[in-house]
Amino acid sequence: MSGAAEPTLYERALGAYLGLAVGDALGATVEFLTPTEIRQQYGELRDIIGGGWLKLRPGQVTDDTQMSLAMGAALLESGAWDLPNIARHWLAWLKSKPIDVGNTCRRGLVRFGRDGSLEAPFSDGDAGNGALMRNLPAILFAFRDAELLARCSIEQAHVTHHHPFSDAATLCISRMIALLLQGGHWRDNLRALRGLAKELVETHRQFRFEPYPKRATGYVIDTAQTVLHAFFRTDSFESCVVTTVNLGGDADTTGAIVGMLAGAYYGAAEIPARWLKKLDASVRREIEHQALALVALGA
């Protein structure tokens, strides 16, 4: 990174969005496996090959990317932040019988379809990572305005996930990506990113990720710890995502989230060409359209 030109805004935005999708597609192969099981079956998973418990085609994405694309489409359709339209797009996605959907997301969207309510009641069982995984379009739209970014991030989260740990992790990663989209020297950015991670841990000690607790489940604390651990201990986009998904657990979602963060940090040019070649072509085209359009929409 030290010898490369700093990525442009669009290269960071596109890197984050493509990073989300390739992290999802790579990690889905080993979702729910342990690191030992991954080593036994794959050695180290480094290529997008599909399969896994969902029996995916190579390059096929899951709910992480699909919910993000649905939010992005809703934003571009409305031309502004319009939470009811976002929820309607998510509900239409749910009714399309997606290959995978988290229980909390399903429950929240069924409730919205039934009564139109845009906020789930607080539940101690809703501290999953579903709100964090799908928030990138809101970040691309709102990153220039800290108050708007926080409002959009929490509002979209509460449609399905109403829990302070979900809120805290979603805000932290959102602010990290927003900081990167605003540009700056890589060394200054890295220092600032560590500051945001430190702030999360100081506010909620449960998120402490050094030393790494070695849990990569869908619980949002485990997810955030895995993402932050892998991001800060690697020095390239590929090593960051590979390290993350080989920790197993909820690997499509940890891969997607770390892919967003690393993509915004390193830029789209650092995403391995072999991964982009494997990525579902229609998904890649829609991401390339949305990344530019969402950044422009929020300007």
URCOR-V364059 format. One record per residue. N is the residue number from 0. D_LAST is the distance of its C-alpha to the last C-alpha in Angstrom with 2 decimals. Layout:
((N | D_LAST) (N | D_LAST))
This chain:
((0 | 27.64) (1 | 29.07) (2 | 29.87) (3 | 26.76) (4 | 23.75) (5 | 20.70) (6 | 18.46) (7 | 15.17) (8 | 11.85) (9 | 12.52) (10 | 16.15) (11 | 15.53) (12 | 13.40) (13 | 16.08) (14 | 18.75) (15 | 17.94) (16 | 17.99) (17 | 21.06) (18 | 22.56) (19 | 22.48) (20 | 24.34) (21 | 26.88) (22 | 27.63) (23 | 28.29) (24 | 30.47) (25 | 32.38) (26 | 32.98) (27 | 34.11) (28 | 37.31) (29 | 38.48) (30 | 37.13) (31 | 39.84) (32 | 41.95) (33 | 43.07) (34 | 42.67) (35 | 46.40) (36 | 46.18) (37 | 43.34) (38 | 45.48) (39 | 48.48) (40 | 46.73) (41 | 44.27) (42 | 45.12) (43 | 41.51) (44 | 38.97) (45 | 36.86) (46 | 36.29) (47 | 34.70) (48 | 37.87) (49 | 37.24) (50 | 40.08) (51 | 40.16) (52 | 41.16) (53 | 38.83) (54 | 40.42) (55 | 37.13) (56 | 36.93) (57 | 35.69) (58 | 31.90) (59 | 31.70) (60 | 29.14) (61 | 29.67) (62 | 28.04) (63 | 25.63) (64 | 23.76) (65 | 24.63) (66 | 23.25) (67 | 19.94) (68 | 19.79) (69 | 20.82) (70 | 18.03) (71 | 15.45) (72 | 17.28) (73 | 17.34) (74 | 13.64) (75 | 13.13) (76 | 16.21) (77 | 15.18) (78 | 11.62) (79 | 11.19) (80 | 13.01) (81 | 16.57) (82 | 19.11) (83 | 22.09) (84 | 20.64) (85 | 19.85) (86 | 23.43) (87 | 24.80) (88 | 23.37) (89 | 24.90) (90 | 28.13) (91 | 28.31) (92 | 27.90) (93 | 30.72) (94 | 32.89) (95 | 32.53) (96 | 34.77) (97 | 32.64) (98 | 34.69) (99 | 33.85) (100 | 32.36) (101 | 32.83) (102 | 35.16) (103 | 32.83) (104 | 30.05) (105 | 32.75) (106 | 34.25) (107 | 31.04) (108 | 30.04) (109 | 33.62) (110 | 33.52) (111 | 30.34) (112 | 32.05) (113 | 35.15) (114 | 33.98) (115 | 30.24) (116 | 29.67) (117 | 26.30) (118 | 27.69) (119 | 30.51) (120 | 33.25) (121 | 33.55) (122 | 35.68) (123 | 37.01) (124 | 37.07) (125 | 33.35) (126 | 32.34) (127 | 31.52) (128 | 28.54) (129 | 27.14) (130 | 24.17) (131 | 23.23) (132 | 23.58) (133 | 21.14) (134 | 18.13) (135 | 16.01) (136 | 13.75) (137 | 12.98) (138 | 12.29) (139 | 9.92) (140 | 7.94) (141 | 8.61) (142 | 9.47) (143 | 7.79) (144 | 9.96) (145 | 13.56) (146 | 14.95) (147 | 12.60) (148 | 13.13) (149 | 16.82) (150 | 17.07) (151 | 15.57) (152 | 17.65) (153 | 20.78) (154 | 20.55) (155 | 20.34) (156 | 23.06) (157 | 25.37) (158 | 25.64) (159 | 28.10) (160 | 28.44) (161 | 29.27) (162 | 30.54) (163 | 29.75) (164 | 30.07) (165 | 27.58) (166 | 25.15) (167 | 25.79) (168 | 25.41) (169 | 22.24) (170 | 20.63) (171 | 22.09) (172 | 20.90) (173 | 17.38) (174 | 17.29) (175 | 18.89) (176 | 16.41) (177 | 13.42) (178 | 15.46) (179 | 15.98) (180 | 12.43) (181 | 12.03) (182 | 14.92) (183 | 18.31) (184 | 21.90) (185 | 23.34) (186 | 26.13) (187 | 24.02) (188 | 21.77) (189 | 24.94) (190 | 26.35) (191 | 23.34) (192 | 23.35) (193 | 27.06) (194 | 26.44) (195 | 24.24) (196 | 26.93) (197 | 29.58) (198 | 27.99) (199 | 28.06) (200 | 31.71) (201 | 32.71) (202 | 31.38) (203 | 32.89) (204 | 35.69) (205 | 35.97) (206 | 33.03) (207 | 35.01) (208 | 34.75) (209 | 37.01) (210 | 39.64) (211 | 38.17) (212 | 39.90) (213 | 39.96) (214 | 38.68) (215 | 35.96) (216 | 36.25) (217 | 33.72) (218 | 34.12) (219 | 30.77) (220 | 32.52) (221 | 34.24) (222 | 31.07) (223 | 29.11) (224 | 32.18) (225 | 32.51) (226 | 28.91) (227 | 28.97) (228 | 32.49) (229 | 31.71) (230 | 28.48) (231 | 30.13) (232 | 33.39) (233 | 32.23) (234 | 30.92) (235 | 29.41) (236 | 27.29) (237 | 30.45) (238 | 32.67) (239 | 30.18) (240 | 29.95) (241 | 33.65) (242 | 34.73) (243 | 32.82) (244 | 34.08) (245 | 37.61) (246 | 37.77) (247 | 38.08) (248 | 37.67) (249 | 34.43) (250 | 33.55) (251 | 31.12) (252 | 28.86) (253 | 29.40) (254 | 28.79) (255 | 25.54) (256 | 24.18) (257 | 25.44) (258 | 24.10) (259 | 20.51) (260 | 21.11) (261 | 23.11) (262 | 20.82) (263 | 17.90) (264 | 20.53) (265 | 22.44) (266 | 20.02) (267 | 20.76) (268 | 23.55) (269 | 25.61) (270 | 25.95) (271 | 29.52) (272 | 29.87) (273 | 32.70) (274 | 30.49) (275 | 27.86) (276 | 30.81) (277 | 32.15) (278 | 28.98) (279 | 29.22) (280 | 27.96) (281 | 26.33) (282 | 24.42) (283 | 23.28) (284 | 22.13) (285 | 20.13) (286 | 18.49) (287 | 17.64) (288 | 16.05) (289 | 14.16) (290 | 12.86) (291 | 11.03) (292 | 10.04) (293 | 8.82) (294 | 6.57) (295 | 5.24) (296 | 5.62) (297 | 3.81) (298 | 0.00))
